[in-house]
Amino acid sequence: MFKNIKKSLIYIFLVLLSIVCLVPFAMMLVNATRSSQEIMSGFTLIPGSSLGTNWNIMSEYFNIFRGLGNSLFVSVCVTALTAYFSALTAYGFAVYNFKFKNIIFTVILVLMMVPAQLGLLGFYDLVNAMNLMDSYIPLIIPSIASPFVVFFLRQYLQSVMPMSIIEAARIDGASEFKIFHKIGIPMMGPGIATIAITTFIGSWNNYLMPLVLLFTPEKFTLPVMMASLKASTDMTTNMGATYLAIAVSVVPIMIAFAFLSKYIINSIAAGGVKE
């Protein structure tokens, strides 16, 4: 009896917590259909009739489909490069013993503690000297070196992969790269999926670097384009359009999270069975 009551209370708490988490999202969707005057009048979950007007106002400032395409291109490239090369580096630290291994890993730990904003001016000068301004290259290529992802995947790999599997593959004649692709990456699957979600969201929401490095409006990522609405002289007339732009920008993140979270669950379930 007590156990059933306890379980019921837990379910009630989880339901209430879910509702609290979903209310801001619902408000965003509702406000995307309301005019600025209606939004300022107070809170409601009843949709308005100004969706078309908000879309027209938003379209006057930027092409949201171009912004989605630009952000999607940059975010997918950053996520793919970060996941692969960080997994490759983490695999090297976890499997091989080489000279200065601990020193190099310590340097990686130190770099994790340095805020990225501190190197912004130096990075700007480097990009300018290499004539790479107003291009996506400086937004994408640095993702190859991600200290936190390397640390995370190295720790994860050490906890799930026994060296006996690596030795068995070597005895069977598999090359080191084949072992990495056939054994290392599948075992790191849940860790890679987890870090891919955070990397994709971080790149998608990145505002500072594209703002500094990109000059051509057609190349702007979505956060930079959306800033034109927030920077308008009469913000009170653009509130509904701003909510609409935010609502559209959230869709790719939700799709990525839904896909990768399912992959995480399946990978953990598959990897949770041990001999």
N, C-alpha and C positions, 0 to 999 in steps of 0.2 A: 504493500500500500504506500509506504513512505517513498519507495523507489519510484513508483509511478507519479507521485506528486512532484518529486524532485525533477523527473524527466519533463513533466508538463511545464514546470516553471522555467526550465532551461529553454524549451521550445518557445514559450511566450516571450522570454527575453530576447531570443534570437530574432523572432518575428518583429518585435518592436525596434530592435537595432537595425534590421533591414529596412524598415519603413523610414527611420530617421536618416539612413544613408541615401535612400532613394528620393526623399523629398526635394533636396536641392537640384537633383537631376530633373525631376518632374517640373520644378519651377522654371528651370532653364528652357525646357521644351514649351511650356505654356507661354512664357514671356516672349518667346520667338514668334508667337502668333498675335501678340498684343501691341498696341501702339505705345509710344513713349509716355503719353498722358495716362493711359490705363496702367502702365507699370508703376508710375509714380503715385497713383491713387491708392495702392495697397496690394496686399497679398491675396492671391486666389489661385485655385487649380482649375478654373474654368477657361478653356482656350478662347482666344479672341478671334477677330476676323481680319487682322491686318498682316497676315502672312505674305500676301502678294506685295503690299506696300513696303514691308520691311525688306523683301527680296530686291525690289527695285532700288531702294535706297542703298543697300549693300552693293548692288551691281554698279552704281554710279562711282563708287570708290575703287573697286578692284574686281578682277575676274576670279571668282572663288575657285573655279575649276582649274585654272592655271596654277593658283596657289596650292591646291590639293595635289596636283601633279608634281610640282616642284618639291613640296615637302615629302611626298611619298617617294620620289626618286632618291632624295638625299637620305631619308630615314632608312629605306631598305638597303641602300649601299652601306651606310654606316653600320647597321645591324649585322649584315652579312660579313663585312670585314672584321668587325669586332669579335663576333662569335668564332669565326674560323681561326684567325691568327692568334687570338687570345687562348683558344683551346689548344692550338699547336704549341704555343709557348708554355702553357701550364703543363701540358703533357711532357715536354722536355724537362721541366723542373721536377716533376713527380717521378719520372721513370729513369732518367740518366743521372749519373754522377760525373761531374766535370770540374775543372779547376775554377776557383772563385765562384762556385755555385751559390754558396751562402751569402757572399758579399753582394753579388748581383741581385739576389732576392731581397736583401736588406735595402738596397737602393730602390727597388720597386716599392717596398713598404713605405719608404720615406717619401717617394713621389706621390703616393696615395694621400698624404697629409697636406700636400701643397694645393691650395685653391687654384682652379684653372684661371680665374680672373687676374691673378698676379702676373701671369705670363702673357696677358693680352697685348700689351704694347710691343713686347719683343716679338710676339708672333705676327703682329701686324707689320712690323718692319721687315721681318723675314719674308712674308708673303708679298709685300710690295717690292722687295729687292728681287724676288724671283718672277716678277711680272705675272702673278697669279690672282691679282685683285679682280673682283667681279666675276668669279668663276666658282664652281662647286668643288673644285679640287681641294682647296684648303679646308673645306667643311667635311670632306669625306676621308681623305688619306690619313690624317692624324688618328682616326679611329682604329688604325692597325695597332697602335700602341696604347693599351688601356690598362694601367697598373691594377686598378681594383678588380677588373674582370679576370686578369691573370691570377691574382691572389685568390679570388673566390673559386675559380675552376681548379686551381692547383690543390686547394684544401679539399674541395669536393672529390676530386679524382683520387686523392690519397685515402679517402674514407670508403670508397666503393670498389676500387680495382686492385685485386691481388696480383702480385708480380708473377705468380705461377702461370697465369694466363698468357702474359707477355712471353715468358720463357718457352711455353709450349708452342706458341706461334712461331718463335724464332727457330725452334727445333724442326718445325714443319717446313721451314724454308721461306717464310713470309718476310718481305722487306720491311724496313722500319716504317716507311710511309704507309704501306699496306696495313700494318698492325695499327697504326694511328687511325686510319680511316675505317677499318673494319671492326676494331675493338675499342679503341680509345674514344672516338666520337659517339658511338652508341651508348657507352657507359656514362659519358658526360651529358647524355641527352637531356635529362631533367635539369641539370645545372645550366646547360646552354640555353634551354627554353626559358628558364627563369631570368637569366641575364639578358636574353634577347628582348623580353618584354620591357624591362627597365631601360635598356638601351634605345629601343624604338620610341618609347614614350619620351625619353630625355631628348632625343634628336628631333622628334616631332615638335616638341614644345620649345626647342632652342630658339631664343630670340636675339641674344646679344651678338653672337658671332655672325649670323647672317646680316644683321643690321650694320655691323662694322665693315664687313668684307664685300657686300653686294651693293651695287650702285644702280643697275638697270631694273626698273620696276617689273618687267616681265620675268625676271629671274628671282624675284622675292619669294621667300617661303611664306606659308600661310600666317604664322605669327606676326611677321613684319607687315604683311598686307593688312591684317586686322588692326594693327596699331594706327592705321590711317583713320579708322573710325573713331578710335578712342582719342585721337589727337585733333579731331574736328573742333571747330570754334563753338559749335552749338551742340554739345553732347546730349542735351535733353531731347533732341529730335532724332537721335540715332540709337537710342537704347534698345529698341526692339530689333533693329538691324544688327546690333552688336550681339545680342543674345542669339539671333539666328545664325550668325557667322560662327559663334562658339559652338552651337549645337551641331552644325555641319562638320566642324573641325574635330569633334569628339568621335564621330562615326568610325574613321579608320582605326583609332586607338581601341575602340570597343571590339572591332573585328579582329585586330591583332591579338588582343587579350583573350578573346573567346577561343581563337584557334590554338594559341600557344598554351593556355591554361589546360585545355583538353589534352594536349600533348604531354604536359607535365604529369597529369594524373595517370595517363596510360603508361608513361615511362616508369613512374614510380611503382605502379602496380606490377609491371613486368619485371622490374629490377628488384622488387621486394622478395622474390622467391629465391632463396639460396639453398645450395646443396647442403 
